[in-house]
Amino acid sequence: MKTELSSVLNPEQAAAASRIDGPLLIIAGAGSGKTRMITYRIAHMLEEGIDEKNILALTFTNKAAKEMSDRIRSLLGKPLKELTATTFHSFGLGLLKQYIQHLGYHNDFTLYDTNDNEALIKNCIVSCGYQIPDYNIHSLLSLFSDLKTGRAKMENEEGAIAEIYREWLLTEKAYNVVDFDDLILLPIKLFEKKPWILEKVQERYRYIMVDEFQDTSLLQYKLVSMIAAKYRNIAVVGDDDQSIYSWRGANYENIVNFEHDFPERMEFKLERNYRSTGNILTAANALIVHNHERKKKKLWTDEESGSAISIMRHRTSEAEAYWIASEIKSSMRIRDLQYGDIGVLVRTNSLISELENVFTEMNIPVRISGGKSFFDRREIRDMLCYLKVLQNKHDDVSLLRIINTPRRGIGRITIEKLRKYADEKVIPLYQAMEEMSGENTELSEKAKGNLKSFISMLRSWSASSSSSPDALIRRIVNDTGYQNMLNEEFPDSPKSVDFRMQGISILENRVKRYLELNPDSALKDYLNAVSIIGDEKEDDGKKVNLMTMHASKGLEFRIVFLAGIEDDIIPSARALEENQANIDEERRLFYVAITRARERLYINYADTRISRDGEEKLVLPSRFLEEIPKELFKNEEKSPEEIKKNQLEELRAMLERNRKK
């Protein structure tokens, strides 16, 4: 029996969900039941006889994609194995796995992240005869990304940066490497160079939905519009008021581009909010109306006005952190809450550490979003790749990572010749390295000597298989001169070197501990286990969510604390220095932060805050607070004595619980 959309959706949602054919622009405000509408729209398409394999649903996070597909499968009670609900980058990755050979790559390409690419750029700097300390590697990678994606143009084609950039592009290709930009760029190149591939993809995906459309970049929009051009059945869902990712290429003007490219579109607006109380929505509407380049909309709700928005002024940032911690403790006692119901949001990562330290001190469990996994750290990945090669000489991907790390004179040209030889002979790269280091090959004597030295080290480590894995790691570090490489990269920062070397020591201990706990296992079992450790675990709801406002996008919490709501922080001084027009995006970011709250919203600011250089400076409350009607606020005055009293009460309660145990 087919679902009657009007019985499960509000009139606006039902109208958008029931329209299947042709282009649709759906403007969905914060908390307007967007995911529910998308779920029922796709279910409706399937009920109307559209083949699941012809549907492509794109969004921006794996979590959102999984939630979407799980909801649809649950709703219909079918496995829907051929329905494609995924992220832009995962979709691009899938296309490249299938067709990248048509661009001169091998199908066993490696995906490089930021750390990998920064290490590669350092190698390219040295290869070009320049000095690493002369360059800001992070800024250089950002520039190269802008150049590659067309967001910037090279100012001096004959300069050193242009030379390093060209070497970087050539080295990526020689290493058979793609990065996240390539996951969008290369499929577009495939479509342009091989129209038959585009036609094949168009025939497969005749119906397209794009969630969070305001977050798409120009290239992402180009990719999806190329696929949609033939059948023109494309629905895009977004909210220009929540466009907060311009720094990574998102362009909310894609809504205008969509209107131009699909003039026959139909447009729907979802303005009814199912998340927040009336006061929170009134504040959000009053704030965002100050942005003029936007689709006019006004969120509304049938819910009651709810509690007033609490605003608190603190003497110092430290006092702010203690007050928030104290209020969280009070809320847990008074209300039926789990820690996971609470979100603490800040504008920048630099504000997280003080809050984290205070939460830890007050025994508040905390989950920080966006932190880097231990196994994603560059030095850890380097060591793991050495171990993987020793376990499996056919692992070309790991071999390519370590072949010139630390630098040992095996550069791009040598690697290109090795790859060509391996392809012609259909042999692993390691075997090609052994054969080409011998007589009568086209490599120079110097290159052969460098290869022989490297092979000799690998053989020596393999021969010492009786050594414990932790001792093997120490030997690799010593034999390769890994610490010397770090000293050269961080000549003015011995702490950076120490931090990375300590990480390697931690890895040694983890390997040793794993084998002690699993006596029937070997090193290869540990390496296999590591490959799945980085998978994101489900949150058990027992930790306070501490994160940046950017990371909070798409989430909601019963109670939200906003910390550091001061001028120069939100709006960001750096953003406004770059371009005064960025004030609109800063306001959108504050709007997103406010609309994460369902029941209660606490806004906090301090009179003084410690600057980056360690100086205490006077600060002012954010100018955005002046755009919110004062009658929505109530002051939450709590004296230091009250905070201290609450802390003592918590300590007594904890001691009493321990005594009873």
NULONU-130281 format. One record per residue (C-alpha): z, y, x. Coordinates in steps of 0.02 Angstrom, whole numbers, padded with zeros to 5 digits. Example, Ala and Ser with C-alpha at 12.3 -4.5 7.8 and 13.67 -1.06 7.14 Angstrom:
2
- zz:yy:xx
- 00390:-00225:00615
- 00357:-00053:00684
END
This chain:
661
- zz:yy:xx
- 00000:00000:00000
- -00050:00169:00068
- 00082:00300:00105
- 00086:00448:-00014
- 00102:00591:00111
- 00170:00715:-00016
- 00319:00600:-00044
- 00372:00595:00139
- 00316:00765:00205
- 00337:00945:00149
- 00180:01027:00075
- 00123:01108:00238
- 00151:00949:00339
- 00062:00843:00208
- -00088:00960:00204
- -00107:00948:00394
- -00079:00760:00399
- -00204:00721:00261
- -00348:00812:00345
- -00433:00684:00458
- -00609:00743:00495
- -00662:00898:00591
- -00563:01014:00705
- -00386:01067:00657
- -00270:01198:00730
- -00090:01164:00680
- 00037:01298:00727
- 00206:01209:00727
- 00363:01313:00752
- 00517:01249:00842
- 00606:01111:00746
- 00473:01105:00609
- 00454:00916:00605
- 00299:00916:00713
- 00322:00739:00780
- 00352:00672:00604
- 00192:00754:00543
- 00091:00685:00690
- 00161:00510:00661
- 00113:00510:00477
- -00057:00587:00513
- -00103:00446:00634
- -00031:00316:00513
- -00138:00394:00376
- -00293:00383:00487
- -00261:00198:00516
- -00232:00167:00331
- -00398:00254:00295
- -00487:00124:00401
- -00507:00213:00567
- -00502:00087:00709
- -00347:00108:00817
- -00449:00099:00977
- -00544:00255:00921
- -00385:00362:00919
- -00323:00459:01069
- -00155:00550:01058
- -00110:00658:01209
- 00055:00741:01253
- 00148:00797:01409
- 00291:00677:01444
- 00302:00488:01448
- 00455:00499:01337
- 00361:00597:01203
- 00212:00479:01212
- 00325:00326:01194
- 00420:00404:01049
- 00257:00442:00960
- 00184:00267:00981
- 00350:00182:00937
- 00365:00282:00776
- 00187:00240:00722
- 00211:00054:00759
- 00377:00054:00668
- 00304:00144:00518
- 00158:00022:00498
- 00244:-00133:00565
- 00096:-00174:00677
- 00083:-00194:00868
- -00066:-00072:00882
- -00104:-00129:01059
- -00267:-00030:01067
- -00196:00136:01006
- -00193:00259:01152
- -00041:00374:01146
- -00011:00440:01320
- 00005:00591:01434
- -00141:00691:01504
- -00105:00631:01681
- -00086:00448:01631
- -00248:00459:01533
- -00336:00534:01685
- -00262:00400:01796
- -00330:00265:01681
- -00505:00341:01687
- -00500:00349:01877
- -00443:00168:01893
- -00597:00121:01793
- -00729:00239:01863
- -00672:00324:02025
- -00791:00219:02131
- -00932:00327:02061
- -00858:00474:02158
- -00852:00382:02325
- -00670:00324:02315
- -00602:00147:02312
- -00516:00083:02157
- -00356:00047:02256
- -00324:00234:02282
- -00149:00303:02312
- -00069:00439:02205
- 00018:00570:02311
- 00163:00674:02247
- 00222:00843:02314
- 00321:00767:02458
- 00175:00660:02513
- 00055:00806:02506
- 00170:00922:02603
- 00182:00790:02740
- -00008:00774:02739
- -00029:00962:02756
- 00084:00961:02909
- -00027:00830:02988
- -00180:00935:02949
- -00101:01090:03028
- -00073:00994:03190
- -00247:00916:03181
- -00322:01090:03171
- -00224:01146:03325
- -00095:01257:03237
- 00095:01257:03235
- 00193:01194:03083
- 00333:01326:03095
- 00202:01463:03072
- 00173:01410:02891
- 00274:01394:02731
- 00219:01219:02682
- 00277:01233:02501
- 00180:01396:02476
- 00029:01323:02564
- 00026:01173:02446
- 00042:01288:02296
- -00106:01391:02360
- -00209:01233:02393
- -00173:01174:02215
- -00232:01342:02147
- -00389:01334:02256
- -00428:01156:02205
- -00409:01192:02019
- -00500:01358:02024
- -00349:01467:01987
- -00374:01557:02154
- -00513:01594:02278
- -00506:01583:02467
- -00493:01761:02537
- -00557:01721:02712
- -00672:01572:02728
- -00666:01582:02918
- -00477:01594:02935
- -00349:01464:02986
- -00291:01430:02808
- -00470:01394:02753
- -00489:01274:02900
- -00326:01183:02857
- -00377:01176:02673
- -00545:01094:02715
- -00458:00971:02831
- -00333:00930:02693
- -00472:00892:02568
- -00564:00783:02693
- -00403:00692:02742
- -00358:00656:02560
- -00529:00576:02538
- -00517:00481:02703
- -00345:00414:02654
- -00415:00367:02481
- -00284:00479:02405
- -00279:00578:02243
- -00146:00700:02185
- -00092:00758:02012
- -00224:00895:02006
- -00356:00763:02038
- -00300:00663:01886
- -00379:00800:01781
- -00511:00867:01901
- -00594:00704:01949
- -00621:00640:01771
- -00709:00806:01733
- -00818:00780:01888
- -00856:00604:01828
- -00911:00671:01658
- -01020:00804:01739
- -01101:00690:01869
- -01114:00534:01763
- -01152:00584:01581
- -01158:00401:01531
- -00972:00387:01571
- -00934:00537:01459
- -01038:00461:01320
- -00945:00297:01337
- -00776:00386:01326
- -00836:00490:01178
- -00885:00332:01084
- -00716:00254:01120
- -00611:00405:01069
- -00687:00478:00912
- -00523:00550:00847
- -00412:00654:00960
- -00240:00733:00939
- -00160:00848:01067
- 00026:00884:01054
- 00109:01036:01137
- -00064:01115:01148
- 00008:01280:01211
- 00056:01189:01372
- -00121:01135:01416
- -00208:01208:01568
- -00387:01269:01563
- -00440:01107:01650
- -00343:00996:01530
- -00424:01088:01385
- -00596:01066:01466
- -00566:00880:01487
- -00516:00850:01307
- -00647:00968:01233
- -00784:00876:01329
- -00729:00713:01247
- -00715:00794:01075
- -00883:00884:01084
- -00984:00743:01005
- -00884:00697:00850
- -00776:00857:00840
- -00630:00764:00762
- -00493:00849:00861
- -00323:00910:00800
- -00218:01018:00916
- -00035:01051:00879
- 00063:01187:00966
- 00164:01345:00962
- 00115:01495:01067
- 00296:01555:01055
- 00347:01406:01161
- 00219:01427:01300
- 00329:01431:01457
- 00230:01342:01592
- 00103:01468:01657
- 00171:01441:01833
- 00099:01265:01830
- -00067:01314:01752
- -00028:01310:01566
- -00126:01440:01468
- -00073:01481:01291
- -00241:01571:01270
- -00316:01398:01250
- -00276:01425:01066
- -00401:01569:01069
- -00524:01460:01167
- -00507:01323:01036
- -00543:01447:00897
- -00700:01502:00990
- -00762:01327:01032
- -00725:01254:00859
- -00763:01396:00737
- -00768:01274:00590
- -00584:01228:00617
- -00453:01226:00481
- -00283:01304:00519
- -00109:01255:00460
- 00062:01330:00496
- 00227:01235:00498
- 00367:01364:00484
- 00507:01270:00398
- 00640:01225:00525
- 00743:01066:00507
- 00850:01088:00663
- 00951:01247:00671
- 01068:01348:00561
- 01011:01510:00480
- 01098:01623:00606
- 01018:01537:00755
- 00845:01553:00675
- 00874:01735:00630
- 00916:01771:00812
- 00762:01677:00873
- 00646:01767:00751
- 00719:01937:00796
- 00692:01902:00981
- 00515:01832:00980
- 00443:01965:00865
- 00445:02082:01018
- 00298:01981:01089
- 00137:02049:01017
- 00004:01927:01080
- 00057:01787:00964
- 00017:01698:00802
- 00126:01778:00669
- 00254:01658:00601
- 00434:01660:00543
- 00547:01509:00550
- 00652:01477:00395
- 00774:01345:00337
- 00864:01285:00181
- 01020:01259:00287
- 01168:01377:00275
- 01190:01524:00395
- 01317:01425:00494
- 01432:01491:00629
- 01402:01658:00711
- 01328:01653:00885
- 01469:01660:01011
- 01445:01782:01155
- 01565:01786:01301
- 01582:01907:01446
- 01663:01841:01607
- 01728:01928:01760
- 01642:01809:01881
- 01518:01665:01878
- 01663:01550:01925
- 01762:01608:01774
- 01607:01578:01668
- 01595:01398:01729
- 01780:01364:01695
- 01770:01442:01522
- 01619:01335:01474
- 01707:01179:01539
- 01864:01224:01443
- 01767:01257:01284
- 01678:01090:01300
- 01848:01004:01314
- 01910:01098:01161
- 01754:01055:01061
- 01774:00871:01103
- 01952:00876:01034
- 01915:00977:00878
- 01745:00910:00825
- 01673:00737:00807
- 01564:00748:00962
- 01499:00645:01106
- 01468:00730:01272
- 01283:00696:01246
- 01285:00813:01095
- 01310:00960:01214
- 01177:01050:01316
- 01216:01178:01452
- 01059:01275:01495
- 01022:01394:01640
- 00869:01492:01694
- 00862:01429:01874
- 00916:01275:01972
- 01025:01385:02084
- 01150:01407:01941
- 01176:01220:01917
- 01287:01177:02067
- 01436:01287:02020
- 01438:01219:01843
- 01419:01041:01906
- 01564:01062:02027
- 01679:01132:01893
- 01630:00996:01769
- 01669:00865:01900
- 01836:00947:01938
- 01881:00947:01753
- 01827:00766:01730
- 01676:00805:01620
- 01536:00679:01645
- 01372:00769:01674
- 01188:00722:01677
- 01073:00838:01773
- 00890:00833:01722
- 00750:00847:01848
- 00844:00782:02000
- 00746:00689:02132
- 00773:00502:02152
- 00841:00443:02320
- 00687:00333:02336
- 00570:00481:02311
- 00632:00567:02468
- 00499:00572:02602
- 00600:00494:02743
- 00654:00351:02629
- 00476:00317:02573
- 00418:00318:02754
- 00545:00186:02803
- 00507:00079:02651
- 00321:00084:02692
- 00357:00023:02869
- 00455:-00121:02795
- 00319:-00159:02667
- 00185:-00170:02803
- 00294:-00290:02903
- 00312:-00397:02747
- 00129:-00386:02695
- -00007:-00342:02821
- -00130:-00326:02676
- -00037:-00176:02603
- -00168:-00043:02645
- -00079:00091:02543
- 00083:00080:02642
- -00011:00062:02806
- -00107:00223:02775
- 00058:00315:02745
- 00134:00264:02912
- -00019:00248:03023
- 00005:00424:03090
- 00186:00457:03040
- 00256:00512:03159
- 00094:00577:03234
- 00025:00455:03362
- -00152:00518:03385
- -00231:00415:03245
- -00317:00555:03150
- -00436:00572:03005
- -00596:00528:03099
- -00520:00366:03166
- -00457:00321:02993
- -00628:00354:02915
- -00707:00234:03042
- -00573:00103:03009
- -00601:00112:02821
- -00789:00100:02840
- -00771:-00051:02955
- -00648:-00135:02835
- -00764:-00106:02688
- -00915:-00176:02777
- -00820:-00331:02835
- -00720:-00345:02672
- -00557:-00362:02769
- -00386:-00277:02759
- -00362:-00115:02854
- -00236:-00197:02970
- -00364:-00326:03025
- -00494:-00189:03049
- -00368:-00098:03158
- -00344:-00253:03266
- -00531:-00285:03285
- -00583:-00105:03316
- -00451:-00082:03451
- -00545:-00213:03553
- -00704:-00199:03656
- -00877:-00144:03599
- -00825:-00033:03454
- -00873:00146:03416
- -00697:00212:03440
- -00653:00314:03594
- -00544:00235:03728
- -00405:00355:03681
- -00414:00304:03498
- -00414:00120:03546
- -00262:00146:03655
- -00168:00233:03513
- -00211:00091:03394
- -00156:-00041:03521
- 00012:00046:03545
- 00040:00052:03357
- -00009:-00131:03334
- 00105:-00180:03477
- 00252:-00095:03392
- 00217:-00181:03226
- 00203:-00351:03312
- 00363:-00321:03407
- 00458:-00280:03246
- 00383:-00431:03157
- 00438:-00544:03300
- 00618:-00487:03279
- 00625:-00560:03104
- 00795:-00634:03141
- 00868:-00458:03151
- 00957:-00392:02998
- 00850:-00270:02895
- 00970:-00126:02928
- 00954:-00155:03115
- 00765:-00164:03094
- 00764:00008:03011
- 00865:00081:03155
- 00742:00005:03279
- 00593:00079:03185
- 00675:00251:03188
- 00709:00239:03375
- 00543:00162:03428
- 00437:00286:03329
- 00536:00440:03380
- 00560:00482:03197
- 00705:00600:03229
- 00603:00693:03360
- 00470:00721:03226
- 00602:00795:03111
- 00668:00906:03251
- 00492:00974:03276
- 00470:01006:03090
- 00639:01091:03069
- 00669:01177:03236
- 00785:01307:03159
- 00875:01194:03036
- 00975:01053:03117
- 01062:01028:02949
- 00895:00979:02872
- 00869:00850:03008
- 01047:00784:02987
- 01024:00771:02798
- 00867:00665:02818
- 00941:00554:02953
- 01095:00526:02844
- 00977:00472:02705
- 00902:00339:02819
- 01079:00280:02862
- 01115:00266:02675
- 00956:00161:02656
- 01015:00046:02796
- 01180:00021:02705
- 01096:-00008:02537
- 00983:-00143:02608
- 01131:-00226:02691
- 01236:-00215:02533
- 01096:-00286:02425
- 01077:-00439:02536
- 01265:-00465:02541
- 01274:-00463:02350
- 01118:-00571:02335
- 01135:-00701:02474
- 00983:-00800:02414
- 00871:-00648:02427
- 00764:-00582:02569
- 00701:-00411:02621
- 00545:-00430:02513
- 00657:-00453:02360
- 00743:-00289:02397
- 00576:-00200:02416
- 00519:-00269:02248
- 00682:-00214:02168
- 00662:-00038:02237
- 00494:-00019:02151
- 00578:-00019:01981
- 00738:00076:02024
- 00651:00242:01994
- 00614:00199:01812
- 00704:00320:01698
- 00854:00241:01613
- 00897:00279:01433
- 01035:00407:01415
- 01190:00331:01337
- 01243:00496:01260
- 01406:00499:01358
- 01366:00643:01475
- 01347:00830:01453
- 01166:00881:01480
- 01156:01013:01616
- 00979:01076:01645
- 00861:01222:01663
- 00786:01303:01509
- 00616:01236:01560
- 00684:01057:01565
- 00760:01078:01391
- 00590:01097:01308
- 00570:00968:01169
- 00757:00928:01164
- 00894:00977:01043
- 01085:00975:01048
- 01221:01001:00919
- 01302:01129:01034
- 01214:01234:01166
- 01295:01340:01302
- 01181:01466:01388
- 01249:01521:01557
- 01198:01666:01668
- 01114:01767:01530
- 01095:01920:01641
- 00957:02037:01692
- 00865:01979:01849
- 00903:01800:01795
- 00828:01801:01620
- 00710:01893:01627
- 00683:01836:01806
- 00671:01978:01933
- 00546:01877:02035
- 00434:01846:01884
- 00431:02031:01841
- 00397:02079:02022
- 00242:01969:02018
- 00181:02043:01854
- 00269:02150:01724
- 00169:02058:01591
- 00277:01905:01629
- 00411:01983:01519
- 00330:01897:01369
- 00344:01724:01447
- 00524:01757:01497
- 00560:01804:01317
- 00474:01644:01258
- 00585:01546:01378
- 00742:01625:01304
- 00674:01587:01130
- 00653:01403:01179
- 00832:01400:01245
- 00903:01474:01083
- 00808:01353:00972
- 00877:01200:01061
- 01041:01227:00965
- 01070:01141:00799
- 01246:01196:00748
- 01327:01312:00875
- 01261:01427:01011
- 01367:01503:01150
- 01291:01641:01258
- 01380:01680:01422
- 01361:01814:01555
- 01466:01877:01701
- 01506:02047:01777
- 01480:01982:01954
- 01380:01840:02030
- 01356:01776:02207
- 01182:01817:02272
- 01073:01703:02379
- 01137:01785:02537
- 01318:01750:02488
- 01361:01927:02433
- 01452:01962:02271
- 01353:02085:02167
- 01373:02174:02000
- 01258:02113:01863
- 01213:02168:01687
- 01190:02068:01528
- 01010:02020:01488
- 00906:02153:01403
- 00852:02017:01280
- 01026:02019:01201
- 00989:02196:01139
- 00844:02127:01036
- 00958:02015:00932
- 01054:02094:00786
- 01234:02124:00835
- 01300:02059:00669
- 01247:01884:00721
- 01369:01886:00868
- 01554:01856:00881
- 01653:01879:01041
- 01743:01725:01107
- 01886:01799:01204
- 01991:01670:01296
- 02112:01725:01429
- 02128:01644:01601
- 02303:01589:01546
- 02229:01496:01396
- 02100:01412:01507
- 02236:01359:01630
- 02342:01296:01486
- 02197:01190:01422
- 02171:01119:01596
- 02354:01071:01610
- 02347:00989:01438
- 02197:00887:01492
- 02285:00835:01652
- 02441:00780:01556
- 02333:00682:01432
- 02240:00596:01573
- 02403:00549:01660
- 02472:00481:01497
- 02316:00375:01468
- 02329:00306:01645
- 02514:00268:01622
- 02479:00168:01463
- 02347:00067:01553
END
